Amino acid sequence: MRSDQTPSATPARSFGRAADLYDAVRPTYPAEALTWMTGPAPLDVVDLGAGTGLLTRGLVALGHRVTAVEPDRQMLDKLVASSPGLAGHRQGSAEELPLPDGSADVVCAGQAYHWFDRERALPEIRRVLRPDGLFAPVWNGRDESVDWVRALSEIIGASTGELAATAAARPGHYGPYFTEAESKIVRGSKTFDRAGLIGLIQSRSLYLTADDDTKGRLIAAVEYLVDTHPRLAGRDTFEMPYTTHAYRARPA
């Protein structure tokens, strides 16, 4: 986030008003990806930009001691209410982490790293990591090799996160604070019905920051897709395929 942007003016801070919806309709992260990111042994893990806890709960389920850090109070309140077993939680940003030096084995960021001011956030992440720690961002992206998913993307466009999921693999992306990242791709899916797919669109920053006319056009187009596409029409539920892009980078 640029310093001239106020929190209320940025898409990154638009999700709090839809915290319950976001938590209900967004996909979780495959355990295979999370285990690869963190390793099998219980660790001190920070979930940075933790949102409503979709990644947090997956990390807790693997036995990690998880501290969630989230700038949006509404999102953080939802996280705390729905995420038992937290080691701690803080309201704060990636650019000014409210954590002591060398306090984490792993810092994760689920669907969030692309919102950070990288020049300020990376040294902060490096500061709170132990010398042998890992920075592990992860994104879920729609699998557009499936025709109806590709048609959906033509309506709603690619999100900043979906674009960032591949950009994060570029050489030098984490330098000079971290080494070149290793990467892993895991495939999965989430079950939706008609209302759930519309809710997914309503949980996106594009929708949340749009005017009423744009919101109406987006919903109408998605409804038409669901009602007419041969792989969706008449079905009570359908599977949205996702591709999870996971990374891990070590302190340089």
N, C-alpha and C positions, 0 to 999 in steps of 0.2 A: 504494500500500500504506500503510495506516495505521501510525503508529509503534508501536502496541500489538500489532501482529501480528508474530510471529516468522516467519522464512523457512519453517520446516518446517510452519507452520500455515496457509499460504496456498496456494490453488490455483496461483498463479503459479509456485511453487517445486515443484510436483508432477511436472513433466515429466521431470526428470533421470533418474528410475528407468526411463523408457521412451524414452530418447534414440534408440536404434537404431530402434525401431518408429516413433516420431514422424517420423524422417527418411525412412523408407521409404514411409509411407502418406499424409503430408500433401502437398497440391498445391504446386507451385512457383508463381512469379508471372510473368504474361505479359510478354514483352520489351516489348510496346507500352506497358504501364502503367509499367514501370521507365524506359523512355526518356522518357516524358512527365514523370515525377517528377524526373529528374536532368538531362535534356538529352543531346545526342549527344556532347559533348566529354568526354574523360577528366577526372575530378575527384577531389578528396580526399573520400571518402564514409565516414561512420560508419554501420554497421548496429547499431542500439541494441536490446538485447533480442534478439540475433541467433539464439538457439536453436541448432539444429544446422547452420545455414548455408543454409537453403532460399532465403532472399533474398540472402544474401551471395554465393552462387555465381552468381546471376543478375546481380548488379551487377559482379562480377569479369569475367564473360563480355562485358559491354558495354565493358570497358576501363578501368573506374574503379579507383582506388587505394583499397582498402577496408580499414578497420579495424573489426573486430568487437568489440563489447562485450556481454558476457553474464554475469549473476550466478551462474548454476548451473554448477558445475565440470564435471559430467558432460556437460551439453549443450555446453559450450565445448570439451571434449576431443573430442567427436564432430565438432564444426565444424572444428577444426584438422586432424583426421585426414582429413577428406573435402573440404577446401576449399583446393586449391593456389592459389598466386598472391596470398595475403593480403598487404596492406601491413603489417598488425599485428593483434594481438588482445590484449584486456584482460579480466580478470574484474572486473566492477564493475556498478554500478546506474545507472539514469537519474537518480536523485536525487543522486548524488555521482559524476559522470562522471570517470574517471581519465584525462582528456585536457586539454591546455593550451588557454588562451583562443585564440579565432580560428584554430583549426587545421583546420576542416572547411568545405568548400563546401556539403555536403548532409549532414543527419542523417536517416536513414531508420529506420523501425520497422515490421517486418513481423509482423502478428498479435501485437503486443506493447504498443502504446501504452496500451491500456485497463488494463494492469496497473500503469502508473506512477502515483505520487502526483503529480498534475498540478501542484499548487501548488509543489512542489519541483523537479519534472523540467523544466518549461518554461523557467524561468530558467537552469537548467544547460545545456539544449540551446541556448538563445540565447547563452550565454557561449562555447561552443566553436565557434559558427558565425562565419564571416566576415560583414562588413556586408551583402554582397549574397547571402548564403547562403539555403538553403531547409530547412525542416523538412517531411519527406515521409512520413507514416505511410500504411500500406496494409494492407488486409484482404482475404482470400478468404472468401466466404460461399457457402453452398449456394444454388442457384437453386430456390426453392420453387414456382416456376410449373410445375414438372414434378411430376406427381402422386405418383410413388413417393418423390421427395425430400421432398415435403410430408409424406407418411406417415412417413418416417424422422424428420423433425423432431418429429412428434407423439410419437414414442417417446423421443427423447433430449433434446428441448427445444432452445431457442436458447442458444448459448454467449454468454459475456460479450463475446467479440470480435465475434460476429455482430451483437449489439445495438449495440456501439460503432461499427461501421462506418457506420451512419447517424447516430448521435448526433454524430459528429465533424464533420458538416456544419452544425451549429446555429450561428447568429450568436453571436459572442463566445467561442466554444469555446476559442480559443487566446490570448485576450487576458489581460493587456495586453502580452504579450511578442511576439505575432505578429499580423499582419494577418488579415483574413478569408481562409479557405483557398479555393483553387480545387479543383475535384474532377473526376474522370474515372472512368467505369465501363467496364470491359473484360470481355468474357465469354469463358469457356474451359471446359475439362473435364479430368478425369483418369480413366483407365481403372482399373476395379476388378474383381476377382473376389469370390467369396463370402468367402473368407478375408481378403482385403484390406479389404473393407468392415467386417468385424468388427474387424480391426486398427485401422481408423480410429476406431471407437468406443472401443477400448481405449487410444487415445492421447489422449483428451480428459480434461480435469481433472475433469469430472463422474464419470467412471469411475475414474480414478486415486485419487480421494479417497473413493470409496464403500466401504461394507462389502461383504462377500462375497455376501450375499443380494441386495443391489441390483445388484451386478455380474452375478450370474447371471440376474436378471430382464431386464436390459438386453440381454444377449447372446441370450437365448432369444427375445425380441421381435424383434430384428433378424434372427435366423435365420429366424423365421417369415415375416417380410416378404420376404426374399430367396427363400424356397422357395415362396411362394404368390402373390406379386404378378405379374400377367400380363406385365409388362414386364421382369421379372427371372427368373422361374422357368425353370429349364432352360438358362439361358444360362451359357456359360463366363466371359464378361466383359460388362461394361456400362459406360456412360459416366456419371460423376457431373458434372452441369453446375455450374459455379461462376460467381459474379459477383465480380469484383475491384473494390473501391472504393479508389481512390488519391486522395491529397490532397497539396497543397503550399501551405505558408504561409511568408511572408517576415517577417523580423524587423521589428517595429514601429518 
